[in-house]
Amino acid sequence: MRETHEIPLTDADAQANGPEEGAEPVPPALDPGPLQQLVLPISAEHYPCRAMSRLHDLVHRFDMEVHFLYSQNRTGTRAMKRTAEYILTDHQLDQMEKALNEIDEKTCQQNLFRAEEEIFDADVRYDKTVLRKLTFRNVRREIGRSRGKVLIWEDELRPMVRSRLLRESAIPLWLERTGEDIASITLVLSDETRVSRLPEIARLLATSYEAELTVIYFIGPSPEAEKHKVRARRLFSSLKKKLGPDVDAHIMTDPMDTVLQIPRVRDSDLMIIGRTRGAASRAARFDHTHEISLAFRKNVLVI
């Protein structure tokens, strides 16, 4: 297994992180704005039990609205019709399609009723949209229309759509895999990461869950590595101020794709990882954010 290399913080870094123990200022409270509205897709063929569990957990912790996307599974209906068109008459095909559509609609209504009943008991504000198909284009359109802030996606649901959302979702994507409590969080940054509100969201979740927070900043091998180290140290000092003095923070010189070799990362209940900056970084986005998110077997929040 490849060894990982950590750059220790200098005394100057430690001073920049804030006052010594005993005189530490209380970090300012965070506005839960980044998590104001959740978007949760539910398809006719799959009820997202773990994602619903996470949704209940989040709306209990924050004042959030919910937007449900219900999908009638028409794709399977068309596939079955194409398979049977050589052995059935047109009338039989029409009857089969009608029966399958009725099953799809009934299942969709059952899932819709189940979700609404659960969320109604929790006294949460919500609305809903019923889609013919759960495609990337439909999900993207509804996110824009509903002004959703976070998309919760159960891992098993539509892998091809999930894969594209990992690369192109306009809002943070929460991949729910466990439905369990969150006791530890890892925030992964690199010299190609768009930092944006990553630190604020990480601290918001860590504070609410009372979770241990680890921040790892990667500097990949490049001719400008020393320049990146200077910039990383400055950013690190800023992150320590935003995230509080108890954060376990590290600067690493290995490529970002070695992150899952670090035990404290593998054991985290939630990984928060940022997409890379700019359209020119498409290859890096695929190799890093996409690949790491799929390889990590617990919950992932991609921002």
C-alpha positions in Angstrom: 0.0 0.0 0.0 1.3 3.4 -0.9 2.4 5.6 2.1 0.9 9.0 2.6 2.9 12.1 3.5 1.7 14.8 5.7 3.1 18.3 6.0 3.2 19.5 9.7 1.9 22.9 10.5 4.5 25.6 11.4 4.4 27.7 14.5 3.2 30.6 12.3 0.3 28.4 11.2 -0.6 27.6 14.8 -0.6 31.3 15.7 -2.7 32.1 12.7 -5.3 29.6 13.9 -6.3 31.7 16.9 -5.6 32.3 20.6 -4.1 29.6 22.8 -6.3 27.1 24.8 -8.2 28.8 27.5 -8.8 32.0 25.5 -10.4 30.6 22.4 -13.3 32.6 20.9 -16.6 30.9 20.3 -17.0 30.4 16.5 -20.0 32.4 15.1 -23.2 30.4 14.6 -23.8 29.4 11.0 -26.9 30.3 8.9 -28.5 27.0 7.8 -29.3 28.6 4.4 -27.2 26.1 2.4 -29.6 23.3 3.6 -32.9 25.1 3.4 -34.6 22.8 0.9 -34.1 19.2 0.2 -35.0 17.5 -3.1 -35.7 13.7 -2.8 -36.5 11.5 -5.9 -38.8 8.5 -5.4 -39.3 6.1 -8.3 -42.1 3.5 -8.8 -39.7 0.6 -8.7 -37.7 1.7 -5.6 -38.8 3.3 -2.3 -35.7 5.0 -0.8 -35.9 3.9 2.8 -32.4 5.0 3.8 -32.8 8.4 2.0 -36.1 9.0 3.7 -34.5 8.2 7.1 -31.8 10.8 6.4 -34.4 13.3 5.3 -36.3 12.8 8.5 -33.0 13.3 10.4 -32.1 16.5 8.6 -35.5 18.1 8.8 -35.5 17.3 12.5 -32.2 19.2 12.9 -32.9 22.1 10.6 -35.9 24.2 9.5 -36.1 22.7 6.0 -38.6 22.4 3.2 -38.9 19.2 1.1 -39.6 18.8 -2.6 -40.5 15.2 -3.7 -39.9 14.0 -7.3 -42.1 11.0 -8.0 -41.3 8.9 -11.1 -43.6 6.6 -12.9 -41.3 3.9 -14.3 -42.3 4.1 -18.0 -38.9 3.0 -19.3 -39.6 -0.6 -18.2 -43.0 -0.5 -19.8 -41.6 0.4 -23.2 -38.8 -2.3 -23.0 -41.4 -5.0 -22.3 -43.5 -3.8 -25.2 -40.6 -4.0 -27.6 -39.8 -7.5 -26.4 -43.3 -8.8 -26.9 -44.2 -7.0 -30.2 -43.2 -10.1 -32.2 -45.4 -12.5 -30.4 -48.5 -10.5 -29.5 -51.2 -8.7 -31.6 -51.5 -5.0 -31.6 -54.6 -5.3 -29.4 -52.7 -7.5 -27.0 -49.8 -5.1 -26.9 -52.2 -2.2 -26.2 -53.8 -4.1 -23.3 -50.4 -5.1 -21.9 -49.2 -1.5 -22.0 -52.4 -0.3 -20.3 -52.0 -2.9 -17.6 -48.4 -2.1 -17.0 -49.1 1.6 -16.9 -51.8 1.1 -14.3 -49.3 -0.9 -12.2 -46.8 1.9 -12.5 -49.3 4.5 -11.5 -50.6 2.5 -8.6 -47.1 1.9 -7.3 -46.2 5.5 -7.7 -49.3 6.6 -5.8 -48.5 4.1 -3.0 -45.0 5.4 -2.7 -46.2 9.0 -2.9 -48.8 8.3 -0.1 -46.3 6.5 2.0 -43.7 9.4 1.8 -46.3 12.1 2.3 -47.7 10.2 5.3 -44.3 9.9 6.9 -43.4 13.6 6.2 -46.9 14.8 7.3 -46.4 13.1 10.7 -43.2 15.1 11.1 -45.0 18.4 10.4 -42.7 19.4 7.5 -43.5 21.8 4.7 -43.3 20.0 1.3 -44.5 20.0 -2.3 -44.3 17.4 -5.0 -43.9 16.8 -8.7 -44.8 13.6 -10.6 -42.5 12.8 -13.5 -43.0 10.3 -16.3 -39.3 9.3 -16.1 -36.5 9.9 -13.6 -33.9 11.1 -16.1 -31.0 13.5 -15.6 -32.7 16.1 -17.7 -35.9 15.9 -15.7 -34.2 16.0 -12.4 -32.1 19.0 -13.4 -35.2 20.9 -14.7 -37.1 20.3 -11.5 -34.2 21.3 -9.3 -34.1 24.6 -11.1 -37.9 25.0 -10.9 -38.1 24.2 -7.2 -34.9 26.1 -6.3 -33.7 23.1 -4.3 -30.6 23.4 -2.2 -29.5 19.8 -1.7 -30.4 16.7 -3.7 -30.6 13.5 -1.6 -30.1 10.4 -3.8 -30.3 6.8 -2.5 -27.3 5.0 -3.8 -29.0 2.1 -5.6 -31.4 4.4 -7.5 -30.7 4.7 -11.3 -26.9 4.3 -11.4 -26.5 6.0 -14.8 -28.4 9.1 -13.6 -26.5 9.1 -10.3 -23.2 9.0 -12.2 -24.0 12.0 -14.3 -25.3 14.0 -11.3 -22.0 13.4 -9.5 -20.3 15.3 -12.3 -22.9 17.8 -13.3 -25.4 18.5 -10.5 -25.9 22.2 -10.1 -26.6 21.8 -6.3 -24.9 19.7 -3.6 -25.6 16.0 -4.0 -25.9 13.8 -0.9 -25.5 10.1 -1.7 -27.2 8.2 1.1 -25.9 4.7 1.7 -26.4 3.8 5.3 -29.3 5.7 6.9 -27.4 5.6 10.2 -26.2 8.3 12.6 -23.2 10.4 11.7 -20.4 10.4 14.3 -17.5 11.4 12.1 -17.1 13.7 9.1 -14.2 14.1 6.7 -13.9 17.3 4.5 -11.6 16.6 1.5 -10.1 19.6 -0.3 -7.3 19.9 -2.9 -5.5 22.6 -4.9 -8.1 22.1 -7.6 -11.2 22.3 -5.3 -13.8 25.1 -5.4 -13.9 25.9 -1.7 -17.0 28.1 -1.8 -19.2 27.2 1.2 -17.6 23.8 1.9 -16.2 24.8 5.3 -19.5 26.4 6.4 -21.6 23.3 5.5 -19.0 21.0 7.1 -19.1 22.8 10.3 -22.9 23.1 10.3 -23.3 19.3 9.9 -20.5 18.5 12.4 -22.0 20.8 15.0 -25.5 19.5 14.6 -24.4 15.8 14.7 -21.8 16.5 17.4 -19.4 14.7 15.0 -15.7 14.6 14.9 -14.5 16.6 11.9 -11.3 15.9 9.9 -10.1 18.3 7.2 -7.6 17.0 4.6 -6.1 19.2 2.0 -4.3 17.5 -0.9 -1.4 19.0 -2.9 -0.8 16.8 -6.0 2.6 16.5 -7.6 3.3 19.4 -10.0 6.0 21.9 -10.9 4.2 24.4 -8.8 4.0 22.3 -5.7 5.8 24.8 -3.4 3.5 27.5 -4.5 0.5 25.3 -3.8 1.9 24.6 -0.3 2.0 28.3 0.5 -1.5 28.8 -0.7 -2.7 25.7 1.2 -1.2 26.9 4.5 -3.0 30.2 4.1 -6.3 28.5 3.3 -5.8 26.1 6.1 -5.4 28.9 8.6 -8.6 30.4 7.3 -10.4 27.1 7.6 -9.3 26.6 11.2 -10.8 30.0 12.1 -14.1 29.1 10.3 -14.3 25.5 11.6 -13.1 26.0 15.2 -9.9 25.0 17.0 -10.9 21.3 17.7 -10.8 20.3 14.0 -8.3 17.5 13.1 -6.7 19.1 10.0 -3.9 17.9 7.8 -2.1 18.9 4.6 -1.0 16.0 2.4 1.4 15.9 -0.6 -0.1 12.8 -2.2 -2.5 12.7 -5.2 -6.1 13.1 -4.2 -7.0 9.6 -5.3 -5.0 8.2 -2.3 -7.5 9.6 0.1 -9.2 6.3 0.8 -5.9 4.8 2.0 -6.1 7.0 5.1 -7.8 5.0 7.9 -9.6 8.0 9.4 -11.2 8.7 6.1 -12.3 5.2 5.4 -13.9 5.1 8.9 -15.8 8.3 8.4 -19.6 8.2 8.3 -19.8 11.2 5.9 -17.3 12.4 3.4 -17.7 16.0 2.1 -15.8 16.6 -1.1 -15.7 19.5 -3.5 -15.8 19.5 -7.3 -12.8 20.7 -9.1 -12.7 24.2 -10.5 -13.4 25.1 -14.2 -14.4 23.3 -17.3 -10.8 22.6 -18.1 -10.6 20.2 -15.1 -13.1 17.6 -16.5 -10.6 14.8 -16.4 -9.6 15.6 -12.8 -13.3 15.8 -11.8 -13.9 12.4 -13.2 -10.8 10.8 -11.6 -11.2 12.5 -8.2 -14.7 13.5 -7.2 -16.5 10.9 -9.2 -14.2 8.0 -8.6 -13.7 8.7 -4.9 -17.4 9.2 -4.3 -18.2 5.8 -5.9 -15.4 4.0 -4.1 -16.3 5.3 -0.6 -18.9 3.0 0.8 -20.6 5.3 3.3 -22.4 8.6 2.8 -21.0 11.3 0.5 -21.9 14.9 0.1 -20.5 16.3 -3.2 -20.5 20.1 -3.5 
